Amino acid sequence: MADMHRVIVKVKGSQQGPDGIRDTIDMQAEGRHYYKNGLHYVLYDDDSVDEKQTAATVLKIGPDQLTLLRHGVVNQRQEFTLDHESHSQYQTPFGALELACYTHKLKIDYGTVSGTVDVGYDLSVQGAHQSENTLHIEIASAPEDIHRLN
């Protein structure tokens, strides 16, 4: 098994719908990181979907692609590749929604364990344009693990 490192994950996101109203999220969680087969894996529990329940979340970060996997209160697999539209299902307790995501911005700056990912994308739900979105993700070594990396 690859070396597992404790990390702090910070996610800031915004979503602007056709009405022009912008919603934002700002969350922070402790997680774990490992590197395997050329990809960074970041695992954490995300409570930004539902305050009462978390979704086990995995970020698979490559040099030119981000994949978001969620399992729990919702089930989702979303891929972000620059200038590409991906399709997926967003499974909720109330049913599934068909998502289409067109990524118009993707900047990945990743070191050994820490890094940042910036994503800009347009989201359609059930074939109708839903929102313009941004994500800024920061992954940093947990303070007690920094000494092990130097």
Secondary structure as UniProt FT lines:
FT   STRAND          5..16
FT   TURN            18..19
FT   STRAND          22..36
FT   TURN            37..38
FT   STRAND          39..50
FT   TURN            51..52
FT   STRAND          53..61
FT   STRAND          66..72
FT   STRAND          75..80
FT   TURN            82..83
FT   STRAND          84..92
FT   TURN            93..94
FT   STRAND          95..110
FT   STRAND          115..125
FT   TURN            126..127
FT   STRAND          128..141
FT   HELIX           143..145
FT   HELIX           146..149
//
